[in-house]
């Protein structure tokens, strides 16, 4: 049976105060718990490591290593127990503990928003992304990541105007071309999903004219453009583009199939 880590977390402050008053535990005990946990981690005894990490939190309400311990517990919940619900509960508790403490608070917000998105709890994810975006001093690079994350959620919700707004906000940031290219590619992809092929083609063509576009992204953009042109019936232009990435596209068999189809499309049987 999966143990409820969150129940332990909710009692940490109360238990910590009780232990301090009783004098049953001291700093040495806390250090021993952490040393044991690290040793268990080295030996991949994750269940015992988790127990030791939890004991450290209970015994050390003001411990200097709490950040390390919390993050190890989150990693164990996600990567060992594959329990995203438990990881989210831990991160929520961390959000309370580190409120007003930077950069830790911001890092917890980011990670929690990502986990909410993965869990399809989009309202909570969006609320956290919005808080980070609006906070004073949020760097442009981080805002770009936030706008892309928000656009993904809007796209899932079929809120297409919000998708375009978020990605255009990204493009308006003062960022290196390589970062802006990611936003522009996302925007082209969104247009294609919206079935606005002309806007998608225009966005891709503009992207491919820019300097500083990552080579891998350029190949993906060429493939998307070729696909869009084929969809519009511009088969020769599409063929030329597919052939231009014949040896650079990650999936060679897909490219070969598209080229073969355009060179010799199957005859329609009447």
PyMOL commands that set and color helices and strands:
alter all, ss='L'
color gray80, all
select helices_A, chain A and resi 5-10+12-22+27-42+46-59+66-80+84-97+104-118+122-134+140-156+160-171+177-193+197-209+215-231+235-244+252-263
alter helices_A, ss='H'
color red, helices_A
deselect
rebuild
show_as cartoon
